[in-house]
Amino acid sequence: MTILSATFTVDLTPAEILPGAADRFDLAKTWVGDLEGSSRGVMLTAGDPASGSASYIATELFEGILDGRRGTLTFQQLGTMAGGDPDLRYLIAPGSGTGDLAGLTGVLTIGAIDEAGVHQVSIELD
């Protein structure tokens, strides 16, 4: 097991709503650190975050370098919040890697988010 660290910033742009989703956003992230590059994806949301009950799913395609290896990976996220308690699964989609990243699997964990919106992330590779 290898544990790496990185940060990202994200831009969310409202997009056309799809059936079954309360909102849809296109996302673009810039990654720095052991994971360096950019990713683009789609997020679908449902529920009422203001009341403490909501969920989202997202998929994003990363292109860049992970720990010195170049290629692409797909990240998948599932976030829920019930009674204000969040639960997040964020992982590298199995079989999604290309180039030097082919065959990689792992889990991402979001830590602190600073006032500028920079997200701290640890990446645990299997």
N, CA, C and O atoms as a GROMACS GRO file, in nm:
protein
  504
    1MET      N    1   0.085  -0.118   0.000
    1MET     CA    2   0.000   0.000   0.000
    1MET      C    3   0.089   0.124   0.000
    1MET      O    4   0.189   0.131   0.072
    2THR      N    5   0.052   0.221  -0.082
    2THR     CA    6   0.123   0.348  -0.092
    2THR      C    7   0.026   0.460  -0.059
    2THR      O    8  -0.087   0.462  -0.108
    3ILE      N    9   0.070   0.555   0.025
    3ILE     CA   10  -0.015   0.670   0.058
    3ILE      C   11   0.055   0.797   0.008
    3ILE      O   12   0.170   0.823   0.042
    4LEU      N   13  -0.018   0.874  -0.073
    4LEU     CA   14   0.032   0.997  -0.134
    4LEU      C   15  -0.056   1.113  -0.091
    4LEU      O   16  -0.163   1.093  -0.034
    5SER      N   17  -0.011   1.236  -0.120
    5SER     CA   18  -0.094   1.351  -0.086
    5SER      C   19  -0.096   1.451  -0.202
    5SER      O   20  -0.002   1.459  -0.281
    6ALA      N   21  -0.206   1.525  -0.208
    6ALA     CA   22  -0.224   1.626  -0.312
    6ALA      C   23  -0.327   1.726  -0.264
    6ALA      O   24  -0.391   1.708  -0.160
    7THR      N   25  -0.342   1.832  -0.342
    7THR     CA   26  -0.450   1.928  -0.318
    7THR      C   27  -0.522   1.950  -0.451
    7THR      O   28  -0.467   1.924  -0.558
    8PHE      N   29  -0.647   1.997  -0.441
    8PHE     CA   30  -0.716   2.038  -0.563
    8PHE      C   31  -0.804   2.158  -0.533
    8PHE      O   32  -0.847   2.181  -0.420
    9THR      N   33  -0.829   2.234  -0.639
    9THR     CA   34  -0.931   2.337  -0.639
    9THR      C   35  -1.034   2.294  -0.742
    9THR      O   36  -1.001   2.226  -0.840
   10VAL      N   37  -1.158   2.333  -0.720
   10VAL     CA   38  -1.266   2.288  -0.809
   10VAL      C   39  -1.351   2.407  -0.851
   10VAL      O   40  -1.380   2.496  -0.772
   11ASP      N   41  -1.390   2.406  -0.978
   11ASP     CA   42  -1.488   2.500  -1.031
   11ASP      C   43  -1.611   2.420  -1.068
   11ASP      O   44  -1.602   2.325  -1.146
   12LEU      N   45  -1.726   2.457  -1.012
   12LEU     CA   46  -1.854   2.394  -1.043
   12LEU      C   47  -1.937   2.490  -1.127
   12LEU      O   48  -1.955   2.606  -1.090
   13THR      N   49  -1.988   2.440  -1.239
   13THR     CA   50  -2.070   2.521  -1.327
   13THR      C   51  -2.207   2.455  -1.340
   13THR      O   52  -2.215   2.339  -1.382
   14PRO      N   53  -2.316   2.525  -1.304
   14PRO     CA   54  -2.448   2.466  -1.321
   14PRO      C   55  -2.470   2.425  -1.466
   14PRO      O   56  -2.430   2.495  -1.559
   15ALA      N   57  -2.534   2.309  -1.485
   15ALA     CA   58  -2.558   2.256  -1.619
   15ALA      C   59  -2.703   2.210  -1.629
   15ALA      O   60  -2.778   2.216  -1.532
   16GLU      N   61  -2.741   2.165  -1.747
   16GLU     CA   62  -2.878   2.121  -1.771
   16GLU      C   63  -2.916   2.009  -1.674
   16GLU      O   64  -2.842   1.911  -1.659
   17ILE      N   65  -3.029   2.024  -1.608
   17ILE     CA   66  -3.075   1.925  -1.510
   17ILE      C   67  -3.122   1.800  -1.584
   17ILE      O   68  -3.187   1.808  -1.688
   18LEU      N   69  -3.087   1.684  -1.529
   18LEU     CA   70  -3.127   1.556  -1.585
   18LEU      C   71  -3.239   1.496  -1.502
   18LEU      O   72  -3.247   1.525  -1.382
   19PRO      N   73  -3.324   1.413  -1.560
   19PRO     CA   74  -3.430   1.347  -1.482
   19PRO      C   75  -3.370   1.270  -1.364
   19PRO      O   76  -3.270   1.199  -1.380
   20GLY      N   77  -3.431   1.284  -1.247
   20GLY     CA   78  -3.385   1.213  -1.128
   20GLY      C   79  -3.284   1.288  -1.045
   20GLY      O   80  -3.244   1.241  -0.939
   21ALA      N   81  -3.241   1.404  -1.091
   21ALA     CA   82  -3.143   1.483  -1.016
   21ALA      C   83  -3.202   1.620  -0.985
   21ALA      O   84  -3.268   1.681  -1.069
   22ALA      N   85  -3.177   1.668  -0.864
   22ALA     CA   86  -3.222   1.801  -0.828
   22ALA      C   87  -3.140   1.907  -0.901
   22ALA      O   88  -3.194   2.008  -0.946
   23ASP      N   89  -3.010   1.883  -0.912
   23ASP     CA   90  -2.920   1.976  -0.981
   23ASP      C   91  -2.812   1.897  -1.051
   23ASP      O   92  -2.783   1.782  -1.016
   24ARG      N   93  -2.753   1.960  -1.152
   24ARG     CA   94  -2.639   1.901  -1.223
   24ARG      C   95  -2.533   2.008  -1.235
   24ARG      O   96  -2.563   2.124  -1.262
   25PHE      N   97  -2.408   1.967  -1.216
   25PHE     CA   98  -2.296   2.058  -1.230
   25PHE      C   99  -2.188   1.993  -1.314
   25PHE      O  100  -2.162   1.874  -1.302
   26ASP      N  101  -2.124   2.071  -1.400
   26ASP     CA  102  -2.001   2.029  -1.464
   26ASP      C  103  -1.889   2.074  -1.373
   26ASP      O  104  -1.894   2.184  -1.318
   27LEU      N  105  -1.788   1.990  -1.355
   27LEU     CA  106  -1.679   2.026  -1.265
   27LEU      C  107  -1.546   2.021  -1.337
   27LEU      O  108  -1.525   1.942  -1.430
   28ALA      N  109  -1.456   2.107  -1.292
   28ALA     CA  110  -1.318   2.109  -1.341
   28ALA      C  111  -1.228   2.127  -1.220
   28ALA      O  112  -1.248   2.217  -1.139
   29LYS      N  113  -1.128   2.039  -1.207
   29LYS     CA  114  -1.036   2.045  -1.093
   29LYS      C  115  -0.894   2.061  -1.143
   29LYS      O  116  -0.857   2.010  -1.249
   30THR      N  117  -0.814   2.132  -1.064
   30THR     CA  118  -0.671   2.141  -1.085
   30THR      C  119  -0.604   2.075  -0.966
   30THR      O  120  -0.630   2.112  -0.852
   31TRP      N  121  -0.517   1.977  -0.992
   31TRP     CA  122  -0.450   1.897  -0.889
   31TRP      C  123  -0.303   1.935  -0.880
   31TRP      O  124  -0.238   1.960  -0.982
   32VAL      N  125  -0.251   1.940  -0.756
   32VAL     CA  126  -0.111   1.972  -0.730
   32VAL      C  127  -0.060   1.877  -0.622
   32VAL      O  128  -0.133   1.843  -0.529
   33GLY      N  129   0.065   1.835  -0.635
   33GLY     CA  130   0.125   1.746  -0.535
   33GLY      C  131   0.163   1.615  -0.600
   33GLY      O  132   0.208   1.612  -0.714
   34ASP      N  133   0.147   1.503  -0.526
   34ASP     CA  134   0.177   1.372  -0.582
   34ASP      C  135   0.084   1.336  -0.697
   34ASP      O  136   0.116   1.250  -0.779
   35LEU      N  137  -0.030   1.401  -0.703
   35LEU     CA  138  -0.126   1.389  -0.814
   35LEU      C  139  -0.130   1.526  -0.880
   35LEU      O  140  -0.182   1.621  -0.822
   36GLU      N  141  -0.074   1.536  -1.002
   36GLU     CA  142  -0.062   1.666  -1.066
   36GLU      C  143  -0.123   1.660  -1.205
   36GLU      O  144  -0.084   1.578  -1.288
   37GLY      N  145  -0.220   1.749  -1.229
   37GLY     CA  146  -0.287   1.753  -1.358
   37GLY      C  147  -0.423   1.816  -1.344
   37GLY      O  148  -0.444   1.903  -1.259
   38SER      N  149  -0.516   1.772  -1.428
   38SER     CA  150  -0.650   1.828  -1.424
   38SER      C  151  -0.753   1.717  -1.444
   38SER      O  152  -0.723   1.610  -1.496
   39SER      N  153  -0.874   1.746  -1.400
   39SER     CA  154  -0.984   1.653  -1.422
   39SER      C  155  -1.110   1.730  -1.456
   39SER      O  156  -1.128   1.845  -1.416
   40ARG      N  157  -1.196   1.664  -1.531
   40ARG     CA  158  -1.326   1.720  -1.568
   40ARG      C  159  -1.431   1.613  -1.546
   40ARG      O  160  -1.405   1.494  -1.565
   41GLY      N  161  -1.551   1.657  -1.504
   41GLY     CA  162  -1.654   1.558  -1.478
   41GLY      C  163  -1.791   1.618  -1.461
   41GLY      O  164  -1.814   1.736  -1.490
   42VAL      N  165  -1.881   1.534  -1.412
   42VAL     CA  166  -2.021   1.570  -1.392
   42VAL      C  167  -2.064   1.531  -1.251
   42VAL      O  168  -2.027   1.423  -1.204
   43MET      N  169  -2.141   1.617  -1.185
   43MET     CA  170  -2.196   1.590  -1.052
   43MET      C  171  -2.347   1.604  -1.059
   43MET      O  172  -2.399   1.702  -1.112
   44LEU      N  173  -2.418   1.505  -1.004
   44LEU     CA  174  -2.564   1.511  -0.992
   44LEU      C  175  -2.598   1.514  -0.844
   44LEU      O  176  -2.538   1.440  -0.765
   45THR      N  177  -2.693   1.599  -0.805
   45THR     CA  178  -2.729   1.613  -0.664
   45THR      C  179  -2.878   1.590  -0.644
   45THR      O  180  -2.958   1.603  -0.737
   46ALA      N  181  -2.913   1.557  -0.521
   46ALA     CA  182  -3.054   1.543  -0.482
   46ALA      C  183  -3.064   1.574  -0.334
   46ALA      O  184  -2.966   1.568  -0.261
   47GLY      N  185  -3.184   1.608  -0.290
   47GLY     CA  186  -3.206   1.636  -0.148
   47GLY      C  187  -3.199   1.784  -0.117
   47GLY      O  188  -3.206   1.868  -0.206
   48ASP      N  189  -3.186   1.813   0.011
   48ASP     CA  190  -3.189   1.950   0.061
   48ASP      C  191  -3.071   1.971   0.157
   48ASP      O  192  -3.086   1.950   0.277
   49PRO      N  193  -2.955   2.011   0.105
   49PRO     CA  194  -2.838   2.027   0.191
   49PRO      C  195  -2.860   2.123   0.308
   49PRO      O  196  -2.804   2.104   0.416
   50ALA      N  197  -2.942   2.226   0.288
   50ALA     CA  198  -2.968   2.322   0.396
   50ALA      C  199  -3.032   2.256   0.517
   50ALA      O  200  -3.012   2.301   0.630
   51SER      N  201  -3.111   2.150   0.493
   51SER     CA  202  -3.176   2.080   0.604
   51SER      C  203  -3.089   1.969   0.663
   51SER      O  204  -3.124   1.909   0.764
   52GLY      N  205  -2.973   1.942   0.597
   52GLY     CA  206  -2.883   1.838   0.646
   52GLY      C  207  -2.906   1.701   0.586
   52GLY      O  208  -2.848   1.603   0.632
   53SER      N  209  -2.991   1.693   0.482
   53SER     CA  210  -3.016   1.565   0.416
   53SER      C  211  -3.005   1.583   0.265
   53SER      O  212  -3.087   1.651   0.204
   54ALA      N  213  -2.902   1.520   0.206
   54ALA     CA  214  -2.879   1.535   0.063
   54ALA      C  215  -2.782   1.427   0.016
   54ALA      O  216  -2.726   1.352   0.096
   55SER      N  217  -2.764   1.421  -0.116
   55SER     CA  218  -2.666   1.328  -0.171
   55SER      C  219  -2.616   1.379  -0.304
   55SER      O  220  -2.677   1.466  -0.367
   56TYR      N  221  -2.502   1.325  -0.346
   56TYR     CA  222  -2.452   1.353  -0.480
   56TYR      C  223  -2.372   1.235  -0.531
   56TYR      O  224  -2.319   1.154  -0.453
   57ILE      N  225  -2.364   1.225  -0.662
   57ILE     CA  226  -2.273   1.133  -0.728
   57ILE      C  227  -2.192   1.215  -0.827
   57ILE      O  228  -2.241   1.314  -0.882
   58ALA      N  229  -2.070   1.173  -0.850
   58ALA     CA  230  -1.986   1.243  -0.947
   58ALA      C  231  -1.890   1.144  -1.010
   58ALA      O  232  -1.847   1.047  -0.947
   59THR      N  233  -1.857   1.171  -1.134
   59THR     CA  234  -1.753   1.097  -1.203
   59THR      C  235  -1.666   1.199  -1.274
   59THR      O  236  -1.716   1.297  -1.329
   60GLU      N  237  -1.535   1.174  -1.271
   60GLU     CA  238  -1.444   1.270  -1.334
   60GLU      C  239  -1.326   1.196  -1.395
   60GLU      O  240  -1.279   1.096  -1.341
   61LEU      N  241  -1.278   1.247  -1.507
   61LEU     CA  242  -1.163   1.190  -1.576
   61LEU      C  243  -1.041   1.276  -1.546
   61LEU      O  244  -1.037   1.394  -1.580
   62PHE      N  245  -0.941   1.216  -1.481
   62PHE     CA  246  -0.815   1.284  -1.447
   62PHE      C  247  -0.714   1.255  -1.556
   62PHE      O  248  -0.704   1.143  -1.606
   63GLU      N  249  -0.638   1.358  -1.593
   63GLU     CA  250  -0.527   1.342  -1.686
   63GLU      C  251  -0.406   1.410  -1.628
   63GLU      O  252  -0.410   1.530  -1.598
   64GLY      N  253  -0.297   1.335  -1.612
   64GLY     CA  254  -0.177   1.395  -1.558
   64GLY      C  255  -0.081   1.291  -1.504
   64GLY      O  256  -0.065   1.183  -1.561
   65ILE      N  257  -0.018   1.326  -1.392
   65ILE     CA  258   0.088   1.244  -1.333
   65ILE      C  259   0.052   1.208  -1.190
   65ILE      O  260   0.015   1.296  -1.111
   66LEU      N  261   0.064   1.082  -1.155
   66LEU     CA  262   0.045   1.034  -1.019
   66LEU      C  263   0.174   0.966  -0.976
   66LEU      O  264   0.212   0.862  -1.030
   67ASP      N  265   0.241   1.026  -0.878
   67ASP     CA  266   0.364   0.969  -0.823
   67ASP      C  267   0.465   0.936  -0.934
   67ASP      O  268   0.527   0.830  -0.934
   68GLY      N  269   0.479   1.030  -1.030
   68GLY     CA  270   0.576   1.014  -1.138
   68GLY      C  271   0.529   0.933  -1.257
   68GLY      O  272   0.604   0.917  -1.352
   69ARG      N  273   0.407   0.882  -1.255
   69ARG     CA  274   0.354   0.800  -1.365
   69ARG      C  275   0.245   0.878  -1.438
   69ARG      O  276   0.156   0.935  -1.375
   70ARG      N  277   0.253   0.881  -1.571
   70ARG     CA  278   0.161   0.962  -1.653
   70ARG      C  279   0.051   0.875  -1.714
   70ARG      O  280   0.074   0.761  -1.753
   71GLY      N  281  -0.069   0.933  -1.721
   71GLY     CA  282  -0.182   0.865  -1.785
   71GLY      C  283  -0.312   0.929  -1.744
   71GLY      O  284  -0.316   1.046  -1.704
   72THR      N  285  -0.420   0.852  -1.755
   72THR     CA  286  -0.552   0.900  -1.713
   72THR      C  287  -0.612   0.799  -1.614
   72THR      O  288  -0.578   0.681  -1.614
   73LEU      N  289  -0.701   0.850  -1.531
   73LEU     CA  290  -0.777   0.770  -1.434
   73LEU      C  291  -0.917   0.829  -1.425
   73LEU      O  292  -0.936   0.948  -1.449
   74THR      N  293  -1.013   0.746  -1.391
   74THR     CA  294  -1.146   0.796  -1.361
   74THR      C  295  -1.169   0.786  -1.211
   74THR      O  296  -1.144   0.682  -1.150
   75PHE      N  297  -1.215   0.897  -1.153
   75PHE     CA  298  -1.251   0.900  -1.011
   75PHE      C  299  -1.403   0.896  -1.001
   75PHE      O  300  -1.473   0.957  -1.082
   76GLN      N  301  -1.454   0.824  -0.902
   76GLN     CA  302  -1.596   0.819  -0.874
   76GLN      C  303  -1.620   0.862  -0.730
   76GLN      O  304  -1.544   0.827  -0.640
   77GLN      N  305  -1.727   0.939  -0.710
   77GLN     CA  306  -1.763   0.986  -0.576
   77GLN      C  307  -1.909   0.956  -0.547
   77GLN      O  308  -1.995   0.965  -0.635
   78LEU      N  309  -1.936   0.920  -0.423
   78LEU     CA  310  -2.072   0.906  -0.373
   78LEU      C  311  -2.074   0.973  -0.237
   78LEU      O  312  -2.008   0.928  -0.143
   79GLY      N  313  -2.149   1.080  -0.226
   79GLY     CA  314  -2.159   1.153  -0.100
   79GLY      C  315  -2.302   1.159  -0.052
   79GLY      O  316  -2.394   1.187  -0.129
   80THR      N  317  -2.320   1.130   0.076
   80THR     CA  318  -2.453   1.143   0.137
   80THR      C  319  -2.441   1.222   0.266
   80THR      O  320  -2.334   1.229   0.327
   81MET      N  321  -2.552   1.281   0.306
   81MET     CA  322  -2.560   1.351   0.432
   81MET      C  323  -2.699   1.324   0.489
   81MET      O  324  -2.800   1.353   0.426
   82ALA      N  325  -2.702   1.269   0.610
   82ALA     CA  326  -2.828   1.243   0.678
   82ALA      C  327  -2.818   1.302   0.818
   82ALA      O  328  -2.726   1.271   0.893
   83GLY      N  329  -2.912   1.388   0.851
   83GLY     CA  330  -2.907   1.454   0.982
   83GLY      C  331  -2.782   1.538   1.000
   83GLY      O  332  -2.737   1.558   1.113
   84GLY      N  333  -2.726   1.587   0.889
   84GLY     CA  334  -2.607   1.670   0.895
   84GLY      C  335  -2.476   1.593   0.902
   84GLY      O  336  -2.370   1.654   0.899
   85ASP      N  337  -2.482   1.458   0.910
   85ASP     CA  338  -2.361   1.376   0.916
   85ASP      C  339  -2.322   1.331   0.776
   85ASP      O  340  -2.395   1.256   0.713
   86PRO      N  341  -2.204   1.377   0.726
   86PRO     CA  342  -2.164   1.340   0.591
   86PRO      C  343  -2.096   1.203   0.585
   86PRO      O  344  -2.034   1.159   0.682
   87ASP      N  345  -2.110   1.138   0.471
   87ASP     CA  346  -2.041   1.013   0.441
   87ASP      C  347  -1.997   1.022   0.295
   87ASP      O  348  -2.079   1.047   0.207
   88LEU      N  349  -1.868   1.000   0.269
   88LEU     CA  350  -1.815   1.017   0.134
   88LEU      C  351  -1.731   0.896   0.095
   88LEU      O  352  -1.644   0.853   0.170
   89ARG      N  353  -1.757   0.843  -0.024
   89ARG     CA  354  -1.671   0.741  -0.086
   89ARG      C  355  -1.613   0.805  -0.213
   89ARG      O  356  -1.687   0.857  -0.296
   90TYR      N  357  -1.482   0.800  -0.226
   90TYR     CA  358  -1.412   0.865  -0.337
   90TYR      C  359  -1.302   0.769  -0.380
   90TYR      O  360  -1.209   0.744  -0.304
   91LEU      N  361  -1.312   0.713  -0.500
   91LEU     CA  362  -1.218   0.608  -0.537
   91LEU      C  363  -1.176   0.616  -0.683
   91LEU      O  364  -1.239   0.682  -0.765
   92ILE      N  365  -1.067   0.546  -0.712
   92ILE     CA  366  -1.022   0.527  -0.849
   92ILE      C  367  -1.104   0.412  -0.906
   92ILE      O  368  -1.103   0.302  -0.851
   93ALA      N  369  -1.174   0.436  -1.015
   93ALA     CA  370  -1.258   0.334  -1.076
   93ALA      C  371  -1.170   0.221  -1.129
   93ALA      O  372  -1.080   0.245  -1.209
   94PRO      N  373  -1.196   0.099  -1.084
   94PRO     CA  374  -1.116  -0.014  -1.132
   94PRO      C  375  -1.121  -0.026  -1.285
   94PRO      O  376  -1.227  -0.011  -1.346
   95GLY      N  377  -1.005  -0.052  -1.345
   95GLY     CA  378  -0.997  -0.070  -1.490
   95GLY      C  379  -0.995   0.060  -1.569
   95GLY      O  380  -0.995   0.056  -1.692
   96SER      N  381  -0.993   0.174  -1.502
   96SER     CA  382  -1.003   0.301  -1.573
   96SER      C  383  -0.870   0.360  -1.614
   96SER      O  384  -0.866   0.453  -1.695
   97GLY      N  385  -0.760   0.312  -1.560
   97GLY     CA  386  -0.630   0.372  -1.586
   97GLY      C  387  -0.578   0.346  -1.727
   97GLY      O  388  -0.602   0.240  -1.785
   98THR      N  389  -0.506   0.446  -1.781
   98THR     CA  390  -0.439   0.431  -1.910
   98THR      C  391  -0.293   0.470  -1.892
   98THR      O  392  -0.255   0.529  -1.791
   99GLY      N  393  -0.211   0.438  -1.992
   99GLY     CA  394  -0.069   0.472  -1.986
   99GLY      C  395  -0.003   0.407  -1.866
   99GLY      O  396  -0.030   0.291  -1.834
  100ASP      N  397   0.082   0.483  -1.799
  100ASP     CA  398   0.154   0.432  -1.681
  100ASP      C  399   0.061   0.411  -1.561
  100ASP      O  400   0.102   0.351  -1.462
  101LEU      N  401  -0.065   0.459  -1.569
  101LEU     CA  402  -0.160   0.446  -1.459
  101LEU      C  403  -0.254   0.325  -1.476
  101LEU      O  404  -0.343   0.303  -1.394
  102ALA      N  405  -0.233   0.247  -1.583
  102ALA     CA  406  -0.316   0.129  -1.607
  102ALA      C  407  -0.304   0.033  -1.489
  102ALA      O  408  -0.194   0.007  -1.439
  103GLY      N  409  -0.418  -0.020  -1.445
  103GLY     CA  410  -0.420  -0.119  -1.338
  103GLY      C  411  -0.425  -0.062  -1.197
  103GLY      O  412  -0.441  -0.139  -1.102
  104LEU      N  413  -0.412   0.070  -1.181
  104LEU     CA  414  -0.415   0.128  -1.047
  104LEU      C  415  -0.556   0.128  -0.988
  104LEU      O  416  -0.654   0.152  -1.059
  105THR      N  417  -0.566   0.100  -0.860
  105THR     CA  418  -0.690   0.117  -0.785
  105THR      C  419  -0.653   0.183  -0.654
  105THR      O  420  -0.538   0.178  -0.610
  106GLY      N  421  -0.752   0.245  -0.591
  106GLY     CA  422  -0.725   0.308  -0.464
  106GLY      C  423  -0.841   0.396  -0.419
  106GLY      O  424  -0.944   0.405  -0.484
  107VAL      N  425  -0.818   0.458  -0.304
  107VAL     CA  426  -0.919   0.541  -0.239
  107VAL      C  427  -0.861   0.679  -0.213
  107VAL      O  428  -0.745   0.692  -0.173
  108LEU      N  429  -0.942   0.781  -0.234
  108LEU     CA  430  -0.903   0.918  -0.202
  108LEU      C  431  -0.981   0.961  -0.078
  108LEU      O  432  -1.099   0.929  -0.064
  109THR      N  433  -0.915   1.034   0.010
  109THR     CA  434  -0.980   1.087   0.130
  109THR      C  435  -0.959   1.237   0.134
  109THR      O  436  -0.846   1.285   0.132
  110ILE      N  437  -1.070   1.311   0.140
  110ILE     CA  438  -1.061   1.456   0.149
  110ILE      C  439  -1.047   1.496   0.294
  110ILE      O  440  -1.125   1.454   0.380
  111GLY      N  441  -0.945   1.577   0.323
  111GLY     CA  442  -0.922   1.628   0.457
  111GLY      C  443  -0.974   1.771   0.467
  111GLY      O  444  -1.089   1.800   0.434
  112ALA      N  445  -0.887   1.858   0.512
  112ALA     CA  446  -0.924   1.998   0.534
  112ALA      C  447  -0.948   2.070   0.402
  112ALA      O  448  -0.888   2.037   0.299
  113ILE      N  449  -1.036   2.170   0.408
  113ILE     CA  450  -1.062   2.260   0.297
  113ILE      C  451  -1.038   2.401   0.350
  113ILE      O  452  -1.106   2.444   0.443
  114ASP      N  453  -0.941   2.473   0.291
  114ASP     CA  454  -0.910   2.604   0.346
  114ASP      C  455  -1.005   2.711   0.294
  114ASP      O  456  -1.094   2.683   0.212
  115GLU      N  457  -0.986   2.834   0.341
  115GLU     CA  458  -1.076   2.944   0.306
  115GLU      C  459  -1.076   2.976   0.158
  115GLU      O  460  -1.174   3.030   0.106
  116ALA      N  461  -0.966   2.942   0.087
  116ALA     CA  462  -0.956   2.968  -0.056
  116ALA      C  463  -1.017   2.854  -0.139
  116ALA      O  464  -1.018   2.860  -0.262
  117GLY      N  465  -1.069   2.750  -0.070
  117GLY     CA  466  -1.131   2.638  -0.140
  117GLY      C  467  -1.033   2.529  -0.182
  117GLY      O  468  -1.069   2.441  -0.260
  118VAL      N  469  -0.910   2.533  -0.130
  118VAL     CA  470  -0.812   2.429  -0.161
  118VAL      C  471  -0.842   2.308  -0.073
  118VAL      O  472  -0.844   2.318   0.050
  119HIS      N  473  -0.865   2.192  -0.137
  119HIS     CA  474  -0.897   2.068  -0.068
  119HIS      C  475  -0.770   1.985  -0.048
  119HIS      O  476  -0.697   1.961  -0.145
  120GLN      N  477  -0.742   1.942   0.073
  120GLN     CA  478  -0.632   1.850   0.102
  120GLN      C  479  -0.680   1.708   0.079
  120GLN      O  480  -0.789   1.672   0.123
  121VAL      N  481  -0.600   1.626   0.009
  121VAL     CA  482  -0.641   1.490  -0.024
  121VAL      C  483  -0.528   1.393   0.005
  121VAL      O  484  -0.412   1.422  -0.025
  122SER      N  485  -0.561   1.280   0.062
  122SER     CA  486  -0.465   1.169   0.068
  122SER      C  487  -0.514   1.061  -0.027
  122SER      O  488  -0.634   1.037  -0.039
  123ILE      N  489  -0.420   0.996  -0.093
  123ILE     CA  490  -0.450   0.893  -0.192
  123ILE      C  491  -0.386   0.765  -0.145
  123ILE      O  492  -0.264   0.758  -0.129
  124GLU      N  493  -0.466   0.663  -0.122
  124GLU     CA  494  -0.416   0.532  -0.079
  124GLU      C  495  -0.429   0.436  -0.196
  124GLU      O  496  -0.538   0.396  -0.234
  125LEU      N  497  -0.313   0.400  -0.253
  125LEU     CA  498  -0.311   0.306  -0.366
  125LEU      C  499  -0.304   0.165  -0.314
  125LEU      O  500  -0.232   0.136  -0.218
  126ASP      N  501  -0.380   0.074  -0.377
  126ASP     CA  502  -0.379  -0.067  -0.338
  126ASP      C  503  -0.252  -0.134  -0.388
  126ASP      O  504  -0.232  -0.253  -0.366
   0.00000   0.00000   0.00000
